[in-house]
């Protein structure tokens, strides 16, 4: 009797294995969570040191137009105004998204509505391949093709916001297109059928029904592309000119948060003020990617309600 | 009548846009391949690079890229597999799961340069690993984990619940079901996901500049003892990868044939990505055929 009782109450081998499996898989998951938390902790603690340890005014930092951390300005404070980089980053991001959007949506409509056979057979694999092309390759093409081209047309050095925009446009185009294609494909087939059944032309069906139904998804794709453009470092750094001054026009050398960051972090001493301000730029990048994330979530939620 | 004219115009415009995009993309791929492939030779692919003279190769960088890729996969795959299994099989819908899912989403959207800087701060400086392959592999792991986890979770999610019910009906515990029923069934698409993410890792540079370093010391390919400094297998040596090499020679501008070397190296990168894409699909199919009766 006791033996049966004991074997019934004892933890079985299967249960032990079950607990073991659940524990190690959960540990892996918690590890990822810890990584995210520590990224935020480390970057924030470094980035905020500019304001708390080096006593630089937050507002001066965000709106100052002179970036020269190694010298002091007329007021005896280091010249660390990040506005040129912030402006450069936003200009390039917004411009490349504006240029890429019509091309991406047009191509996606072509691939899903007008010529699905051709789209799936030829365009789809090419776009998938281009999504995977490393960003340095885009940067190298920008350096050897785009920069000389812009130099020959507009004069100047050819480095600047315009070159950065062209490179990022080509870079985010495949990403935005393939996400838009996914969205358009997820529009139910009966939407198309009912639009055509009540006598709409194909364009009317696309414009008035399919695009409307796919709007949240397309917006998500665009914001996703913008997030990628904003965080892209090397491709932009190679063509933007890396002059930390306010961009005068589209073809004068400019800089972005990422370009100054990649250039500078190796040339400064850890813990010095010159180094801390770079970490603050990294913190701005981090916060911006959070904001893009929140926007994508908000779009998703709004789309759900319909 | 008017609606039909508009329809024709709109269709024409869409054709033009699609044509332009095809043209841009084809020109891009064509430019890389046409300019790069003529530079490829056995010498170029195997010789060490030269900083100040023309005629250098990319041998060490190419080896570093592959070695880094393998180390990254060795570290990130078990973690992503565990996390993916938990998310798909065990996780309940509660605040903890939502929080972790959000964290993974945030991690996947972080700029790779930020991930690289975090790796630099924590691994290179604080943990004192120096610029090394190991530091680079850990940074790339952080960069790779969210995508890999999601692809593992997606693969597991596509397995029908009938399989889980069958496992339970046979008296297997959840873990045994996952290990012996669900994982084998999901293996083809997991492998596809892994190889696709390998293509991304292979071309990443921004996260590596300050973790794996920007120098490629000479290697002795006869010495396979991982503890020797000149050994290719030593995980604690600095290692410039192919993508970092392209960036570095173009921003330094001291190598006389930098343009030719980068054109060749770009072609190698693009061909590698292409091969990874093809390999991913092919491997998935082959494994599927071997595991099932679909011969």
Interface residues (C-beta under 8 A of the other chain):
Chain A: X14 X15 X17 X18 X20 X21 X22 X24 X25 X26 X27 X28 X29 X30 X31 X32 X33 X35 X36 X37 X38 X39 X42 X43 X46 X102 X103 X106 X107 X109 X110 X111 X114 X115 X123 X125 X126 X127 X128 X129 X130 X132 X133 X134 X135 X136 X137 X139 X140 X141 X143 X144 X145 X170 X173 X174 X177 X200 X201 X202 X203 X204 X206 X207 X227 X230 X231 X232 X233 X234 X237 X238 X258 X261 X262 X265 X266 X270 X279 X282 X285 X286 X289 X290 X292 X293
Chain B: X3 X4 X6 X7 X10 X11 X13 X14 X15 X17 X18 X20 X21 X22 X24 X25 X26 X28 X29 X31 X32 X78 X79 X80 X81 X82 X83 X85 X86 X87 X89 X90 X99 X100 X103 X104 X105 X106 X107 X109 X110 X111 X112 X113 X114 X115 X117 X118 X120 X121 X122 X125 X142 X145 X146 X149 X172 X173 X174 X175 X176 X178 X179 X196 X199 X200 X202 X203 X204 X205 X206 X209 X210 X243 X244 X246 X247 X250 X251 X259 X262 X263 X266 X269 X270 X273 X274 X276 X277
